[in-house]
Amino acid sequence: MSGFYQLLHSQDVHFSQRLAGDKQRNPAFTNQFEGSWQAFTVYRQQWQSIGVPFTTSSIFATKRFYTDLPALQFYGGLVLTNDQSGDAKLTANQFQLNLGASIELEENTFTFFVSNSFTIKSFNQNGLTFPSQYDRSIGGFNENLSSGESFQGESTSYFDLSVGGLLERELNERWSLTTGASALHLLQPNESFFDGGNQRSLGYGVQAELEYDFTDFLNLFPYVSFYRSNGASETLIGSSVLFNTAVFGPIENIKPFLYLRTGIDRLSDAIILGSNATIGNFQVGASYDFNISELEIASNYQGGFELTLSYTGKGPQHKKRRIPCERY
């Protein structure tokens, strides 16, 4: 293991549902709700079919602060994330403080956010075996032998900084655009468990969604996003369809979606199928990743499932048309 650690790089936590994924990749998306505050949580589990599952959960809490200028608003929020993966029980606990502001200029709304984060990472050597622990006398690995690894400890921590921005624009009476850009790990902190350094690589992403008001009961949301870090890239492309169902019962709307996760320089990874529904101040969502990469031989097309839940505290209504949380 020690001979390869300098080639290994951490991956960012990622979510399949846009409600969570955009917030995680671009802190400016945490302002995408209509109301005075919002609490949002997401849980994801993947790769259970091929071994110890990877599990990730996050809690977002964001508060909107109104000003005497109707076009200017400020935001503050906290994010708590827990990520666990693999036999080594590699665990990351991240605490984020998001601060931002938005301003409306004619048909455009500009938003800018700064995310300050503190991460604690740890792992557990118990149950792990290393090449130097192979015992020829027993024909297997002997955990009582020295591992030969020079770990400086089983935990490490670091501070990091990320930024994100959004542009929302009404193109005409039917079309509107939301597009964003973000830069993550600006400080490129060291997160190695060894003597040598292992810096987080700078990551950047772009997101774009169109909204088309097809009818009073139907809206289309074509979407594409791209993220790249340390030579690895991820592209998410697809669409959701919102059905306004308030006239039929307590469910105000249902929003099924279908996305493809792929990369510019690699084969497609997964097909993501799911839906969101809004009931009063609550919004719930569920999705599943169907693995279509070469790993499907082992996974039998099984990937990961994801659950989301949000609650939005209502506040003063904005005079200008904005994409409300139930249509985001």
URDAFEN-V851029 format. One line per field, one symbol per residue. ss: DSSP state (H for helix, E for strand, L for the rest). phi: phi as a letter, one per 20 degrees, with the letter a starting at -180 (. if undefined). burial: + if it has 16 or more other ideal C-beta (glycine too) atoms within 10 Angstrom, else -. A space follows every 50 residues. Layout:
ss: ???
phi: ???
burial: ???
This chain:
ss: LLLLHHHLLLLLLLLLLHHHHHHHHLHHHHHLLLLLEEEEEEEEEELHHH LLLEEEEEEEEEEEEELLLLLEEEEEEEEEEEEEELLLLEEEEEEEEEEE EEEEELLEEEEEEEEEEEEEEELLLLLLLLHHHEELLLLEELLLLLLLLL LLLLEEEEEEEEEEEEEEEELLLLEEEEEEEEEELLLLLELLLLLLLLEL LLEEEEEEEEEEELLLLEEEEEEEEEEEELLEEEEEEEEEEEEELHHHLL EEEEEEEEEEEEELLEEEEEEEEEEEEEELLEEEEEEEEEELLLLHHHHL LEEEEEEEEEEEELLLLLLLLLLLHHHL
phi: .ffdffeecfdffcceffgdffffebffffeebdqeabdccbcccbmffc qffeccbbcdccdedecfegedcdcbbccdccccbmfflfccdcccddca bcbdcledcdccccddcccddbbcfgneccgfefdffdmaedfffffmed feqdbbbadbbccbbccdbeeafddbcccbbbcdlfelfeceedffebef efcbbccbcddcffbfdbcdcfbbbbcbblnecbcdcrbccddfdffdrf ffbccfbbcdebbfdbffdbddcabdbdcmeeccbbbbeefceffffeel mecbdbccbccdefbgfffefcffffde
burial: -+--+----+-++++++++++++++++++++++++-++-++++++++--- ---+++++-+++-+--------+-+-+-+-+-+++---++++-+-+-+-+ ++-+----+-+++++-+-+-+++----+-+--+-------------+--- -----+-+-+-+++++-+-+-----+-+-+++-++---+-++++---+++ +-+-+-+-+++-------+-+-+++++++----+++-+++-+-+------ -++-+-+-+-++------++++++++++----+-+-+++-+++-+---+- -+++++++-+++---------+++++++
